Amino acid sequence: RIAEVPYTTEALRGPPKSPTGKFPYLHLPNGAVLTDSSRIIEEVTRARSLQIDAQLEPEQRALLHLIQRMVEEHLYFVLVWARWARDEGFSYVRSAYFDFVPALLRPIAATMARRAALAQLHGQGIGRHPEERVLALLRADLTALELLMPTSGWVFGAPGRADAICFGFIASLLGTPGDCPAKQLTRQFPKLC
């Protein structure tokens, strides 16, 4: 969107159909599938000769790297926690992701997938904490992001990767089903919403 590259989005119905089993992923016109937001951005930037973030100084590139890692390697898992670990979020996931599974197998498939997600959360660390601590970690991430956001405009003065990365994850948190605590907390950061 920032680079005005035409695209379409599709609601995720069922597990991600990417080689990594994760999102985001991009289907290219030649049938190839790109996974990982960093690879997607790099490939689209290269293929279209885009100048995204070309104006950034080395210190800004370092900060961009830190923002991306925090969002993709920490905030992502809070989003997974909100959707898979909390019963309210999982009731949505169960109905949205497992419609394609035959009705008799749906509860088994959903339970197995949830166990796998919970194991991933435990291995990463978020799943080892009580809800209050997860929300405190989320608050710290959102506070850091909001402090980097200008009152109006773009993180580094022009539309770039930091804006796209933050937008995608904040939109996903705000799109979490129901009125879960993670969504409520995110709404407390107006510069991000």
Backbone as a chain_set.jsonl record, in Angstrom:
{"seq": "RIAEVPYTTEALRGPPKSPTGKFPYLHLPNGAVLTDSSRIIEEVTRARSLQIDAQLEPEQRALLHLIQRMVEEHLYFVLVWARWARDEGFSYVRSAYFDFVPALLRPIAATMARRAALAQLHGQGIGRHPEERVLALLRADLTALELLMPTSGWVFGAPGRADAICFGFIASLLGTPGDCPAKQLTRQFPKLC", "coords": {"N": [[0.829, -1.184, 0.0], [1.89, 1.277, 0.868], [3.868, 1.665, -1.051], [2.324, 1.826, -3.245], [1.812, -0.493, -4.68], [-0.129, -2.722, -6.471], [-2.392, -4.976, -4.893], [-4.167, -7.722, -3.352], [-6.056, -8.715, -0.515], [-6.776, -11.548, 1.488], [-9.05, -13.064, 3.691], [-7.902, -15.119, 6.267], [-8.655, -18.381, 6.146], [-8.61, -21.161, 7.709], [-5.542, -22.975, 8.403], [-2.468, -21.185, 7.739], [-1.459, -21.255, 4.364], [1.283, -21.603, 3.638], [4.775, -22.285, 2.998], [6.091, -22.196, 5.462], [4.069, -22.413, 7.256], [3.153, -20.216, 8.52], [2.03, -16.789, 8.78], [2.866, -13.47, 7.621], [2.28, -14.186, 4.134], [2.917, -14.245, 0.611], [1.437, -14.684, -2.484], [2.893, -14.949, -5.547], [2.595, -13.772, -8.968], [3.766, -15.723, -10.635], [3.257, -18.068, -9.35], [4.883, -18.762, -7.251], [5.506, -18.708, -3.705], [6.076, -16.321, -1.315], [7.445, -16.07, 1.891], [7.552, -14.667, 5.227], [7.769, -11.447, 6.398], [9.986, -9.749, 6.051], [11.398, -10.889, 3.867], [9.378, -10.691, 1.931], [9.044, -7.905, 1.677], [11.659, -7.181, 0.858], [11.882, -8.59, -1.603], [9.709, -7.598, -3.169], [10.406, -4.907, -3.195], [12.877, -5.048, -4.561], [12.094, -6.301, -7.025], [10.36, -4.416, -8.119], [11.878, -2.184, -8.255], [11.772, -0.283, -6.17], [12.084, 2.527, -3.93], [11.943, 2.326, -1.147], [12.585, 3.4, 2.089], [15.035, 4.398, 1.341], [16.096, 6.835, 2.062], [16.981, 6.65, 4.641], [19.223, 7.1, 7.359], [22.184, 5.449, 8.692], [21.794, 5.044, 11.52], [19.027, 5.214, 11.691], [18.309, 3.025, 10.145], [19.233, 1.006, 11.81], [17.497, 1.372, 13.986], [15.076, 0.812, 12.697], [15.498, -1.915, 12.206], [15.462, -2.878, 14.851], [12.817, -2.21, 15.599], [11.375, -3.825, 13.812], [12.209, -6.41, 14.622], [11.255, -6.459, 17.289], [8.499, -6.269, 16.878], [7.947, -8.475, 15.168], [9.076, -10.658, 16.519], [8.222, -10.57, 19.12], [5.823, -9.012, 19.717], [4.2, -10.312, 17.89], [3.847, -12.83, 19.102], [2.316, -12.158, 21.29], [-0.02, -11.527, 19.998], [-0.651, -14.069, 18.941], [-1.044, -15.376, 21.377], [-3.321, -13.97, 22.304], [-5.222, -14.892, 20.524], [-5.096, -17.701, 20.5], [-4.494, -18.765, 23.065], [-6.248, -17.643, 24.892], [-9.573, -18.336, 25.808], [-11.759, -16.932, 24.699], [-10.659, -15.777, 22.355], [-9.855, -18.12, 21.069], [-12.276, -19.381, 20.525], [-13.192, -17.965, 18.358], [-11.081, -18.458, 16.533], [-11.313, -21.233, 16.256], [-13.791, -21.484, 14.916], [-13.308, -19.936, 12.616], [-10.918, -20.91, 11.406], [-11.191, -23.641, 11.082], [-13.333, -24.453, 9.561], [-13.146, -25.829, 7.187], [-12.569, -28.409, 7.831], [-13.909, -31.671, 8.141], [-16.947, -32.043, 9.984], [-17.01, -33.999, 12.08], [-14.327, -34.353, 12.634], [-13.444, -31.855, 13.281], [-13.381, -30.851, 16.08], [-11.218, -32.363, 17.07], [-9.075, -31.695, 15.352], [-8.925, -28.926, 15.846], [-8.286, -28.888, 18.578], [-5.788, -30.199, 18.562], [-4.294, -28.392, 17.002], [-4.437, -26.153, 18.642], [-3.034, -27.048, 20.891], [-0.496, -27.269, 19.739], [-0.003, -24.569, 19.13], [-0.006, -23.481, 21.714], [2.19, -24.819, 22.767], [4.185, -23.7, 21.194], [3.999, -21.037, 22.066], [4.763, -21.422, 24.708], [7.392, -22.322, 24.375], [8.545, -20.044, 23.203], [8.189, -18.23, 25.243], [6.207, -16.331, 26.009], [3.945, -17.821, 26.624], [4.479, -18.79, 29.13], [3.791, -17.041, 31.035], [1.461, -15.436, 33.323], [-1.713, -13.91, 32.502], [-1.715, -11.167, 33.324], [0.988, -10.46, 33.259], [1.629, -10.891, 30.572], [0.102, -8.881, 29.439], [1.381, -6.677, 30.585], [3.851, -6.857, 29.305], [2.987, -6.426, 26.69], [2.049, -3.794, 26.985], [4.499, -2.478, 27.432], [5.758, -2.852, 24.919], [3.934, -1.48, 23.22], [4.074, 1.08, 24.315], [6.737, 1.754, 23.732], [6.622, 1.735, 20.899], [4.714, 3.766, 20.462], [6.069, 5.998, 21.448], [7.956, 6.32, 19.481], [6.468, 7.106, 17.33], [5.576, 9.829, 15.324], [3.502, 12.742, 15.969], [1.841, 13.195, 13.815], [2.012, 11.721, 10.62], [4.824, 9.856, 9.351], [7.002, 7.266, 10.636], [9.778, 7.631, 10.053], [9.654, 10.012, 8.672], [8.897, 9.679, 6.005], [6.745, 7.452, 4.169], [7.341, 4.058, 5.033], [9.006, 0.901, 5.759], [8.874, 0.541, 8.58], [6.452, 1.769, 9.252], [4.631, 0.188, 7.799], [5.031, -2.349, 8.949], [4.36, -1.9, 11.644], [1.694, -1.035, 11.339], [0.414, -3.352, 10.315], [0.547, -5.206, 12.45], [-0.637, -3.813, 14.582], [-3.184, -3.399, 13.534], [-3.984, -6.07, 13.415], [-4.03, -6.737, 16.157], [-6.06, -4.995, 16.986], [-8.071, -6.125, 15.544], [-8.572, -8.46, 16.823], [-10.824, -10.899, 17.913], [-13.875, -10.251, 19.784], [-13.793, -8.489, 22.924], [-11.18, -8.481, 24.002], [-8.556, -8.299, 26.519], [-6.047, -7.569, 25.367], [-6.752, -6.187, 23.054], [-8.244, -4.093, 24.204], [-6.207, -2.817, 25.643], [-4.492, -2.014, 23.56], [-6.056, -0.075, 22.341], [-5.662, 2.051, 24.033], [-3.591, 3.517, 23.136], [-3.483, 6.03, 21.288], [-1.95, 7.18, 19.163], [-1.098, 4.992, 17.81], [-3.348, 3.824, 16.872]], "CA": [[0.0, 0.0, 0.0], [2.763, 2.449, 0.97], [4.583, 1.82, -2.322], [1.298, 1.837, -4.291], [1.872, -1.74, -5.438], [-1.454, -3.342, -6.393], [-2.457, -6.251, -4.181], [-5.453, -8.048, -2.739], [-5.913, -9.475, 0.718], [-7.781, -12.581, 1.696], [-9.198, -13.486, 5.079], [-7.311, -16.428, 6.499], [-9.639, -19.418, 6.462], [-7.814, -22.363, 7.886], [-4.133, -22.713, 8.675], [-1.779, -20.512, 6.628], [-1.007, -22.166, 3.296], [2.622, -21.169, 3.24], [5.759, -23.316, 3.307], [6.467, -22.144, 6.877], [2.884, -22.587, 8.087], [2.934, -18.954, 9.223], [1.737, -15.632, 7.956], [2.279, -13.245, 6.306], [2.879, -14.778, 2.953], [2.489, -13.578, -0.607], [1.41, -15.487, -3.709], [3.376, -14.179, -6.687], [1.922, -14.145, -10.221], [4.363, -16.926, -11.23], [2.874, -19.215, -8.538], [5.759, -18.899, -6.086], [4.998, -18.155, -2.455], [7.092, -15.7, -0.466], [7.083, -16.045, 3.305], [8.298, -13.765, 6.091], [7.571, -10.064, 5.958], [11.255, -9.175, 5.577], [11.64, -11.381, 2.5], [8.352, -10.134, 1.043], [9.391, -6.494, 1.428], [12.893, -7.138, 0.069], [11.635, -9.066, -2.969], [8.843, -6.645, -3.878], [11.223, -3.702, -3.382], [13.847, -5.333, -5.63], [11.419, -6.591, -8.284], [9.703, -3.208, -8.635], [12.849, -1.084, -8.168], [11.215, 0.726, -5.264], [13.068, 3.221, -3.108], [11.45, 2.371, 0.222], [13.591, 3.598, 3.132], [16.332, 4.775, 0.762], [16.569, 8.064, 2.696], [17.351, 6.417, 6.033], [20.618, 7.135, 7.811], [22.528, 4.175, 9.336], [21.164, 4.932, 12.838], [17.609, 4.956, 11.456], [18.214, 1.632, 9.689], [19.391, 0.184, 13.01], [16.248, 1.477, 14.731], [14.105, 0.047, 11.918], [15.767, -3.329, 12.478], [14.979, -3.162, 16.207], [11.35, -2.164, 15.564], [10.905, -5.015, 13.109], [12.438, -7.588, 15.46], [10.345, -6.429, 18.423], [7.142, -6.544, 16.407], [7.834, -9.818, 14.605], [9.547, -11.715, 17.405], [7.604, -10.466, 20.443], [4.426, -8.604, 19.599], [3.532, -11.398, 17.166], [3.46, -13.896, 20.015], [1.196, -11.652, 22.091], [-1.181, -11.697, 19.119], [-0.96, -15.505, 18.953], [-1.59, -15.637, 22.714], [-4.688, -13.428, 22.381], [-6.138, -15.658, 19.676], [-5.041, -19.154, 20.707], [-4.422, -19.161, 24.473], [-7.456, -17.177, 25.586], [-10.754, -19.063, 25.328], [-12.559, -16.041, 23.845], [-10.009, -15.71, 21.055], [-9.826, -19.426, 20.428], [-13.599, -19.728, 19.995], [-13.212, -17.394, 17.008], [-10.119, -19.201, 15.71], [-11.889, -22.557, 15.987], [-14.824, -21.394, 13.876], [-12.785, -19.329, 11.387], [-9.82, -21.652, 10.799], [-11.416, -25.062, 10.938], [-14.561, -24.717, 8.804], [-12.846, -26.741, 6.08], [-12.394, -29.757, 8.374], [-15.197, -32.351, 8.344], [-17.519, -31.735, 11.298], [-16.623, -34.977, 13.102], [-12.904, -34.21, 12.952], [-13.165, -30.456, 13.629], [-12.903, -30.65, 17.461], [-9.9, -32.991, 17.242], [-8.101, -30.867, 14.633], [-8.789, -27.654, 16.554], [-7.58, -29.154, 19.839], [-4.383, -30.492, 18.242], [-3.662, -27.144, 16.561], [-4.297, -25.281, 19.809], [-1.913, -27.57, 21.683], [0.745, -26.893, 19.056], [0.182, -23.125, 19.315], [0.35, -23.267, 23.115], [3.57, -25.29, 22.922], [5.024, -22.669, 20.575], [3.992, -19.902, 22.992], [5.556, -21.807, 25.875], [8.79, -22.338, 23.948], [8.981, -18.667, 22.984], [8.233, -17.584, 26.548], [4.954, -15.635, 26.337], [3.021, -18.787, 27.202], [4.881, -19.144, 30.498], [3.381, -15.951, 31.924], [0.026, -15.213, 33.534], [-2.275, -12.854, 31.65], [-1.303, -9.818, 33.747], [2.362, -10.236, 32.803], [1.581, -10.765, 29.111], [-0.411, -7.536, 29.158], [2.444, -5.726, 30.938], [4.822, -6.912, 28.205], [2.349, -5.746, 25.561], [2.065, -2.36, 27.283], [5.869, -1.992, 27.204], [5.971, -2.785, 23.461], [3.103, -0.416, 22.653], [4.636, 2.352, 24.79], [7.937, 2.021, 22.929], [6.209, 2.091, 19.536], [4.048, 5.071, 20.437], [7.085, 7.037, 21.638], [8.665, 6.505, 18.209], [5.545, 7.619, 16.328], [5.33, 11.27, 15.361], [2.095, 13.078, 16.191], [1.208, 12.897, 12.531], [2.998, 11.381, 9.614], [5.482, 8.562, 9.263], [8.034, 7.06, 11.651], [11.034, 8.254, 9.638], [9.385, 11.171, 7.841], [8.286, 9.265, 4.738], [6.213, 6.094, 4.328], [8.383, 3.042, 4.942], [8.789, -0.423, 6.345], [8.464, 0.63, 9.983], [5.025, 2.086, 9.262], [3.892, -0.979, 7.312], [5.142, -3.42, 9.938], [3.557, -1.525, 12.822], [0.281, -1.013, 10.963], [-0.095, -4.708, 10.185], [0.37, -5.857, 13.74], [-1.626, -3.065, 15.378], [-4.494, -3.734, 12.954], [-4.315, -7.436, 13.837], [-4.419, -6.683, 17.565], [-7.381, -4.353, 17.063], [-9.016, -7.032, 14.91], [-8.762, -9.654, 17.638], [-12.259, -11.036, 18.191], [-14.38, -9.923, 21.113], [-13.226, -7.306, 23.551], [-10.142, -9.071, 24.841], [-7.69, -7.321, 27.172], [-4.992, -7.079, 24.47], [-7.388, -5.183, 22.198], [-8.546, -2.949, 25.06], [-4.948, -2.144, 25.94], [-4.017, -1.377, 22.327], [-6.878, 1.136, 22.121], [-5.185, 3.109, 24.91], [-2.459, 4.159, 22.471], [-4.13, 6.669, 20.129], [-1.036, 7.42, 18.031], [-0.944, 3.724, 17.094], [-4.639, 3.417, 16.329]], "C": [[0.878, 1.253, 0.0], [3.468, 2.717, -0.352], [3.634, 1.843, -3.516], [1.426, 0.646, -5.24], [0.501, -2.387, -5.337], [-1.393, -4.709, -5.705], [-3.894, -6.494, -3.745], [-5.159, -8.819, -1.462], [-7.034, -10.494, 0.789], [-7.835, -12.907, 3.172], [-8.636, -14.891, 5.213], [-8.395, -17.385, 6.956], [-8.884, -20.726, 6.537], [-6.366, -21.988, 8.157], [-3.477, -22.011, 7.481], [-1.245, -21.535, 5.627], [0.332, -21.673, 2.74], [3.604, -22.272, 3.613], [6.156, -23.348, 4.792], [5.287, -22.417, 7.799], [2.546, -21.347, 8.882], [2.503, -17.889, 8.232], [2.63, -14.5, 8.413], [2.991, -14.054, 5.227], [2.231, -14.146, 1.727], [2.558, -14.553, -1.775], [1.83, -14.578, -4.866], [2.659, -14.638, -7.954], [2.473, -15.419, -10.864], [4.059, -18.191, -10.427], [3.747, -19.438, -7.321], [5.099, -18.247, -4.863], [6.174, -17.595, -1.66], [6.588, -15.697, 0.965], [7.983, -15.07, 4.035], [8.227, -12.339, 5.552], [8.858, -9.434, 5.442], [11.547, -9.599, 4.144], [10.642, -10.79, 1.517], [8.719, -8.702, 0.679], [10.63, -6.396, 0.548], [12.646, -7.522, -1.385], [10.778, -8.09, -3.764], [9.617, -5.354, -4.155], [12.203, -3.894, -4.537], [13.153, -5.49, -6.98], [10.808, -5.345, -8.916], [10.616, -1.991, -8.604], [12.314, 0.063, -7.316], [12.316, 1.327, -4.41], [12.595, 3.359, -1.659], [12.627, 2.448, 1.185], [14.967, 3.981, 2.586], [16.94, 5.982, 1.466], [17.107, 7.842, 4.114], [18.855, 6.466, 6.255], [20.92, 5.792, 8.499], [21.861, 3.987, 10.711], [19.671, 4.629, 12.705], [17.399, 3.522, 10.968], [18.354, 0.673, 10.88], [18.105, 0.203, 13.835], [15.126, 0.721, 14.014], [14.266, -1.454, 12.19], [15.226, -3.712, 13.856], [13.458, -3.165, 16.267], [10.817, -3.445, 14.944], [11.074, -6.262, 13.968], [11.484, -7.614, 16.648], [8.933, -6.819, 17.989], [7.014, -7.997, 15.963], [8.203, -10.927, 15.577], [8.964, -11.628, 18.82], [6.124, -10.131, 20.344], [3.604, -9.661, 18.859], [3.022, -12.46, 18.132], [2.378, -13.447, 20.994], [-0.093, -11.794, 21.282], [-1.606, -13.175, 19.074], [-1.591, -15.878, 20.29], [-3.051, -15.179, 22.805], [-5.68, -14.286, 21.608], [-6.179, -17.151, 20.01], [-5.058, -19.571, 22.169], [-5.676, -18.757, 25.247], [-8.678, -17.861, 24.976], [-11.601, -18.215, 24.383], [-11.968, -15.956, 22.436], [-10.047, -17.037, 20.323], [-11.202, -19.821, 19.895], [-13.759, -19.152, 18.585], [-12.293, -18.194, 16.08], [-10.7, -20.547, 15.302], [-12.923, -22.476, 14.868], [-14.261, -20.858, 12.556], [-11.764, -20.208, 10.67], [-10.161, -23.092, 10.465], [-12.722, -25.415, 10.244], [-14.345, -25.764, 7.722], [-12.711, -28.196, 6.535], [-13.766, -30.409, 8.536], [-15.662, -32.219, 9.803], [-17.081, -32.71, 12.389], [-15.163, -34.821, 13.547], [-12.543, -32.814, 13.467], [-12.695, -30.284, 15.08], [-11.508, -31.224, 17.699], [-8.824, -32.129, 16.585], [-7.854, -29.557, 15.367], [-8.003, -27.835, 17.852], [-6.101, -29.414, 19.592], [-3.647, -29.223, 17.829], [-3.452, -26.201, 17.738], [-3.139, -25.753, 20.681], [-0.576, -27.175, 21.062], [1.033, -25.405, 19.244], [0.608, -22.821, 20.747], [1.777, -23.726, 23.399], [4.542, -24.274, 22.333], [5.113, -21.445, 21.493], [4.834, -20.197, 24.23], [7.05, -21.773, 25.529], [9.35, -20.943, 23.745], [9.068, -17.906, 24.304], [6.94, -16.906, 26.959], [3.997, -16.583, 27.056], [3.361, -19.219, 28.612], [4.36, -18.138, 31.528], [1.876, -15.932, 32.157], [-0.428, -14.022, 32.686], [-1.787, -11.462, 32.033], [0.1, -9.485, 33.247], [2.407, -10.088, 31.283], [1.108, -9.36, 28.746], [0.612, -6.464, 29.529], [3.515, -5.694, 29.848], [4.272, -6.216, 26.968], [2.377, -4.246, 25.778], [3.455, -1.77, 27.02], [6.164, -1.861, 25.716], [5.203, -1.619, 22.848], [3.609, 0.961, 23.081], [5.86, 2.721, 23.964], [7.565, 2.445, 21.516], [5.573, 3.477, 19.496], [5.048, 6.21, 20.633], [7.857, 7.319, 20.349], [7.791, 7.141, 17.131], [5.428, 9.137, 16.437], [3.832, 11.524, 15.559], [1.283, 12.854, 14.922], [2.314, 12.564, 11.541], [3.612, 10.019, 9.829], [6.636, 8.483, 10.249], [9.322, 7.784, 11.287], [10.821, 9.39, 8.634], [8.753, 10.884, 6.495], [7.764, 7.846, 4.934], [7.314, 5.045, 4.154], [8.009, 1.767, 5.655], [8.319, -0.354, 7.787], [6.967, 0.885, 10.08], [4.192, 0.875, 8.845], [3.89, -2.098, 8.344], [4.252, -3.117, 11.14], [2.072, -1.558, 12.488], [-0.297, -2.418, 10.93], [-0.365, -5.367, 11.527], [-0.636, -5.135, 14.634], [-3.027, -3.369, 14.849], [-4.924, -5.146, 13.371], [-4.726, -7.482, 15.307], [-5.811, -6.079, 17.716], [-8.462, -5.23, 16.44], [-9.223, -8.336, 15.669], [-10.229, -9.735, 18.035], [-12.628, -10.685, 19.624], [-13.745, -8.655, 21.637], [-12.134, -7.743, 24.514], [-9.24, -7.986, 25.433], [-6.585, -6.762, 26.268], [-5.544, -5.996, 23.541], [-7.698, -3.919, 23.009], [-7.293, -2.135, 25.352], [-4.427, -1.402, 24.715], [-4.775, -0.087, 22.053], [-6.431, 2.305, 22.991], [-4.0, 3.888, 24.327], [-2.924, 4.827, 21.187], [-3.209, 6.924, 18.936], [-0.843, 6.143, 17.196], [-2.238, 3.312, 16.403], [-5.06, 4.363, 15.234]], "O": [[0.64, 2.181, -0.774], [3.647, 3.873, -0.735], [4.076, 1.876, -4.664], [1.181, 0.762, -6.441], [0.003, -2.587, -4.229], [-0.462, -5.486, -5.915], [-4.727, -5.588, -3.767], [-4.133, -9.491, -1.35], [-8.106, -10.307, 0.212], [-6.802, -13.015, 3.832], [-8.873, -15.747, 4.361], [-8.979, -17.216, 8.026], [-8.562, -21.322, 5.509], [-6.012, -20.809, 8.14], [-3.886, -22.22, 6.339], [-0.656, -22.547, 6.006], [0.476, -21.377, 1.554], [3.295, -23.111, 4.46], [6.516, -24.402, 5.317], [5.476, -22.63, 8.996], [1.746, -21.405, 9.816], [2.599, -18.064, 7.017], [3.129, -14.564, 9.537], [4.117, -14.524, 5.39], [1.137, -13.586, 1.803], [3.593, -15.17, -2.027], [1.19, -13.559, -5.126], [2.169, -15.766, -8.014], [1.743, -16.124, -11.56], [4.541, -19.27, -10.772], [3.391, -20.223, -6.442], [4.254, -17.361, -4.986], [7.138, -18.303, -1.37], [5.432, -15.361, 1.221], [9.042, -14.69, 3.535], [8.579, -12.07, 4.404], [8.821, -8.66, 4.486], [11.902, -8.77, 3.305], [11.008, -10.429, 0.399], [8.704, -8.332, -0.495], [10.654, -5.616, -0.404], [13.141, -6.859, -2.297], [11.092, -7.789, -4.916], [9.491, -4.776, -5.235], [12.347, -3.017, -5.389], [13.571, -4.887, -7.967], [10.752, -5.244, -10.141], [10.174, -0.88, -8.897], [12.397, 1.23, -7.7], [13.357, 0.706, -4.194], [12.821, 4.388, -1.023], [13.558, 1.647, 1.101], [15.961, 3.893, 3.307], [18.16, 6.144, 1.473], [17.639, 8.774, 4.719], [19.644, 5.952, 5.461], [19.988, 5.07, 8.853], [21.413, 2.886, 11.03], [19.113, 3.879, 13.507], [16.418, 2.878, 11.338], [17.67, -0.348, 10.944], [17.67, -0.837, 14.328], [14.315, 0.061, 14.662], [13.28, -2.167, 12.379], [14.599, -4.761, 14.005], [12.868, -4.029, 16.916], [9.911, -4.076, 15.489], [10.166, -7.089, 14.033], [10.956, -8.673, 16.988], [8.261, -7.604, 18.658], [6.064, -8.678, 16.349], [7.683, -12.037, 15.462], [9.191, -12.524, 19.633], [5.276, -10.879, 20.83], [2.434, -9.872, 19.178], [1.894, -12.936, 17.997], [1.604, -14.273, 21.476], [-1.138, -12.144, 21.831], [-2.795, -13.482, 19.161], [-2.572, -16.62, 20.325], [-3.907, -15.902, 23.315], [-6.844, -14.395, 21.992], [-7.211, -17.793, 19.813], [-5.587, -20.634, 22.491], [-6.103, -19.467, 26.157], [-8.793, -17.95, 23.753], [-12.105, -18.719, 23.379], [-12.693, -16.052, 21.446], [-10.247, -17.082, 19.109], [-11.281, -20.537, 18.897], [-14.383, -19.771, 17.722], [-12.687, -18.56, 14.973], [-10.593, -20.954, 14.145], [-12.926, -23.315, 13.968], [-14.695, -21.286, 11.486], [-11.749, -20.244, 9.44], [-9.484, -23.708, 9.642], [-13.175, -26.557, 10.327], [-15.267, -26.505, 7.381], [-12.737, -29.11, 5.711], [-14.696, -29.764, 9.021], [-14.854, -32.279, 10.729], [-16.808, -32.289, 13.513], [-14.815, -35.121, 14.689], [-11.463, -32.615, 14.023], [-11.681, -29.62, 15.298], [-10.712, -30.646, 18.439], [-7.784, -31.862, 17.187], [-6.71, -29.123, 15.499], [-7.148, -27.012, 18.179], [-5.251, -28.91, 20.326], [-2.512, -28.996, 18.249], [-2.424, -25.53, 17.83], [-2.349, -24.937, 21.156], [0.359, -26.795, 21.766], [2.176, -25.019, 19.489], [1.491, -21.992, 20.968], [2.492, -23.097, 24.18], [5.601, -24.018, 22.907], [6.194, -20.883, 21.671], [5.533, -19.32, 24.736], [7.863, -21.258, 26.296], [10.506, -20.683, 24.079], [9.924, -17.036, 24.465], [6.601, -16.901, 28.143], [3.314, -16.18, 27.998], [2.59, -19.952, 29.231], [4.472, -18.354, 32.734], [1.104, -16.357, 31.298], [0.391, -13.232, 32.217], [-1.476, -10.657, 31.154], [0.366, -8.349, 32.855], [3.143, -9.249, 30.764], [1.658, -8.73, 27.843], [0.698, -5.44, 28.851], [4.027, -4.627, 29.508], [4.997, -5.501, 26.277], [2.696, -3.495, 24.856], [3.572, -0.685, 26.45], [6.757, -0.871, 25.289], [5.753, -0.859, 22.051], [3.573, 1.905, 22.293], [6.006, 3.869, 23.544], [8.126, 3.406, 20.988], [5.86, 4.27, 18.599], [4.888, 7.278, 20.042], [8.353, 8.428, 20.149], [8.303, 7.654, 16.136], [5.206, 9.667, 17.525], [3.005, 10.637, 15.344], [0.153, 12.37, 14.98], [3.425, 13.086, 11.638], [2.995, 9.133, 10.419], [7.185, 9.508, 10.653], [9.898, 8.478, 12.125], [11.71, 9.691, 7.838], [8.133, 11.768, 5.904], [8.281, 7.11, 5.774], [8.124, 5.138, 3.232], [6.875, 1.573, 6.092], [7.443, -1.124, 8.18], [6.287, 0.277, 10.908], [3.172, 0.572, 9.463], [2.858, -2.724, 8.583], [3.489, -3.969, 11.593], [1.274, -2.061, 13.278], [-1.383, -2.654, 11.461], [-1.396, -6.015, 11.71], [-1.397, -5.774, 15.359], [-3.954, -3.576, 15.633], [-6.101, -5.38, 13.647], [-5.668, -8.19, 15.663], [-6.638, -6.585, 18.474], [-9.64, -5.092, 16.771], [-9.959, -9.214, 15.217], [-10.812, -8.734, 18.452], [-11.82, -10.802, 20.545], [-13.221, -7.846, 20.871], [-12.166, -7.412, 25.699], [-9.171, -6.877, 24.902], [-6.226, -5.591, 26.396], [-4.869, -5.0, 23.277], [-7.442, -2.806, 22.55], [-7.321, -0.905, 25.31], [-3.965, -0.267, 24.834], [-4.191, 0.889, 21.581], [-6.792, 3.448, 22.708], [-3.478, 4.805, 24.96], [-2.778, 4.256, 20.106], [-3.67, 6.883, 17.796], [-0.471, 6.21, 16.024], [-2.215, 2.531, 15.452], [-6.128, 4.19, 14.645]]}, "num_chains": 1, "name": "protein.A"}
